[in-house]
């Protein structure tokens, strides 16, 4: 159907199309000033003030969307939700789900829905400067669910930081299979965004304008249905307040993009020291040792794949290490093998009792290596599969070459016990402004520890939730520094910036920089490996960025080999 003015699409024509789409003979289509909506046997389209403002393709797309709701959605369950962001997000998630089902039956509907979305995007962009912050966030979430690239005008640090913090929740929302799941995923999204504002502090990368809160009045004359004008319930109001950013009056408010570098430095430093991310408590942090506890068959398959990737590199490194090793002898020993030159002393000095020597090999392999894996939700899918294979390749090769090695993983997850402690301290009037991790505990895992050659636990490497890099780095480095070795190497595998659901992104970054400086000063050699993301370049002096995931095991092994063969004094 080609584009044409609205009047050419009469209600009778649209009604016939609706009957085909829904499979229900009695369905009719009408226009109403309060549309769009779905009633019992009637689909109501919006009555535009300007008749030719909608073209035929967009109007058909609107009809397709409402027909998909009628056919595949439990509309009464959505209508039963109280007005507020959870209801809005549930409708957004549900619309994408039911449209995908409609596309399976009628592939041509995808084009009409696409035209409708482009029209909605143009209308949204025209009003963008005057939209409340909540409207902007929900529109970006909707675009992310439809895999649409945000326009340049939509990008702001606060919105980007919020979307990054809810990426795993968005992935689950995209996989909704029913109206009930759409509602649950919407509520989970609201809860996650609420945690960003926990404690009444702004945890976005930059603050929003004072009037851009979820409690602000809607812009007069706004015809879009993104927000409700109805009086919200107390629960919805609570969610709204959590979704909103605080005003810049907070003493720790972040510098705007227009500020000078010197102003930014003043935020990154406190009393001349880098600002650290301080947890409310570490009592609920969990370290799980999975050494040898994985599926043996899964580990054997993983090891076979890893050796196929790196066997030639392992053999080459072995030859290079042997060529680099030099043999020395420690003489005048009470035991060992006979030292022939010392036999003369034995004859000339009857009391001589140390005619032996002991072989000493220059320590070309006196190094301990730790691989630390970011287990954040954004690593899900092929990234984590390749990270698991990379860990297997490095660990298996290091075991064969007699190096000490350990494989660790880290993430953080919301803790009910930690939340209860936080709420109790808040009720007691405690000052919690110095803490940057208040609701999440660390979830740390050991897949293969030092001192064990059983690497079956690597088969258990899987995603968690968030990634507080700085704290995890300190944990891994402390384990590494406890090893007796001439050199200590810590490799970090990550796909982006540090993040937690309840922490300020800028503080997490300054924390990571400070931790890296401390660890490097202790003698640990750090390597940052970035997966499809160059964030490691901003933190680690020695880094590589893997642009093609399939190259990860080979590139990681090559970088480690070069470092092992490099003399420690030149590092």
Buried (B, 14 or more C-beta within 10 A) or exposed (E): EEEEEBEEBEEEEBBBBBBEBBEEEEBBBBBEEEBBBBEEEBBBBBEBEEEEEBBBBBBBBBBBBBBBBBBBBBBEBBEEBBBBBBBBBBBBBBBBBBBBBBBEEBEEBBBBBBBBBBBBBEEBBEBBEEBBBBBBBBBBBBBBBBEBEBEEEBEBBBBBBBBBBBBBBBBBBBEBEBBEBBBBBBBBBBBBBBBBBBBEBBBBBBBBEEEBBBEBEBEEEBEBEBBBEEEBEEEBBBBBBBBBBBBBEBEBBBBEEEEEEEEBEEBBEBEEEBBBBEBBBEEBBEEEBBBBEBEEEBBEEBBEBBBEBBBEBBEEBBEBBEEEEEEEEEBBBEEBEEBEEBEEEBEEEEEBEBBBBBEEEEEBBBBBBBBBBBBBBBBBEEBBBBBBBBBBBBBBBBBBBEBBBBBBBBBBBBBEEBBEBBBEBBEEEEEBEEBBBBBBBBBBBBBBBBEBEBBBBBBBBEBBBBBBBBBBBBBBBEBBBEBEBEBBBBBBBBBBBBBBBBBBBBBBBBBBBBBBEBBBEEEBBBBBBBBBBEBBEEBBEBBBBBEEBEEBBBBBBBBBBEBBEEEEEEE
